[in-house]
Amino acid sequence: MAKGGFPGGMGGGNMQQLMMRAQKMQQDVQRAQAELNEREFTASSGGGMVSVTVNGNKDVKAIVINPACVDPDDVEMLQDLVLSAVNEALRTATRTVEEEIGKITGGLGLGL
């Protein structure tokens, strides 16, 4: 071990550089997370009969239902269409957030 340093030659200067890079990465992740939380993701089901919009924070922002698919005798179909669109919009938001944060962190898997 080098005197006053870490094995492999990681002296104080290298550690300081590492800390600076980690702080920059943290700032970049926070900035991207804030932007992604505001971004909207839309998915539809039933050939566009039901459309759902969520944000990156996974809040449902809008549900649009085409009146043509409202059948009082088949409420279950409408429920299934809404459920399907909500789940797809949430999956899209989650996948996009993970991909964008992964670009910043280099796939370090920080659990964000």
C-alpha positions in Angstrom: 0.0 0.0 0.0 1.3 3.4 -0.9 2.2 5.6 2.0 -0.9 7.6 3.2 -3.0 6.3 0.3 -5.1 3.4 -0.9 -4.0 0.2 -2.5 -3.5 0.5 -6.2 -2.1 4.0 -6.0 -5.4 5.9 -5.2 -3.8 8.8 -3.4 -5.6 11.9 -2.1 -5.7 13.6 -5.5 -7.4 10.7 -7.2 -9.8 10.4 -4.3 -10.7 14.1 -4.6 -11.3 13.7 -8.4 -13.5 10.7 -7.7 -15.5 12.6 -5.1 -15.9 15.5 -7.6 -17.1 13.2 -10.3 -19.6 11.5 -7.9 -21.0 14.9 -6.9 -21.4 15.9 -10.5 -23.1 12.6 -11.2 -25.4 13.2 -8.2 -26.3 16.7 -9.5 -26.9 15.4 -13.0 -29.2 12.6 -11.7 -31.2 15.0 -9.6 -31.6 17.4 -12.5 -32.7 14.6 -14.8 -35.0 13.1 -12.2 -36.7 16.5 -11.8 -37.1 16.9 -15.6 -38.4 13.3 -15.9 -40.9 13.8 -13.1 -42.5 16.6 -15.2 -42.4 14.7 -18.5 -45.7 13.1 -19.6 -46.2 9.6 -21.0 -49.3 8.5 -22.8 -50.6 5.0 -23.6 -53.8 3.8 -25.1 -55.8 0.6 -25.4 -58.7 -0.7 -27.4 -57.3 0.8 -30.6 -57.2 4.3 -29.0 -60.6 4.0 -27.3 -59.0 4.7 -23.9 -55.9 6.9 -23.4 -54.1 7.5 -20.2 -51.4 10.1 -19.5 -49.0 9.8 -16.5 -45.9 11.8 -15.5 -42.5 10.5 -14.6 -43.5 10.7 -10.9 -46.2 8.1 -11.8 -49.1 10.4 -11.2 -52.1 9.8 -13.5 -52.6 13.2 -15.2 -55.5 12.4 -17.6 -57.8 9.6 -18.7 -59.6 10.1 -22.0 -62.4 7.7 -22.9 -64.0 7.7 -26.3 -67.8 7.8 -25.8 -68.2 5.1 -28.5 -66.7 2.5 -26.1 -69.1 3.2 -23.2 -71.6 0.4 -23.2 -73.7 0.2 -20.0 -74.1 -3.5 -20.6 -70.4 -4.1 -20.8 -68.7 -2.0 -18.1 -66.1 -4.7 -17.5 -64.7 -4.1 -21.0 -64.3 -0.4 -20.2 -62.6 -1.2 -16.9 -60.2 -3.6 -18.6 -59.3 -0.9 -21.3 -58.7 1.7 -18.6 -56.6 -0.7 -16.5 -54.6 -1.8 -19.6 -53.8 1.8 -20.6 -52.9 2.9 -17.1 -50.5 0.0 -16.7 -48.9 0.6 -20.0 -48.4 4.3 -19.4 -46.8 3.5 -16.0 -44.5 0.9 -17.6 -43.4 3.4 -20.2 -42.7 6.1 -17.6 -40.7 3.6 -15.4 -38.7 2.3 -18.3 -37.9 5.8 -19.6 -36.8 7.1 -16.2 -34.6 4.0 -15.7 -33.0 4.4 -19.2 -32.4 8.1 -18.8 -30.9 7.8 -15.3 -28.9 4.8 -16.5 -27.3 7.0 -19.2 -26.0 9.3 -16.5 -24.9 6.7 -13.9 -23.4 4.4 -16.5 -25.6 1.6 -15.4 -24.4 1.6 -11.8 -27.8 0.5 -10.6 -28.3 3.2 -7.9 -31.9 2.1 -7.2 -33.5 5.2 -8.5 
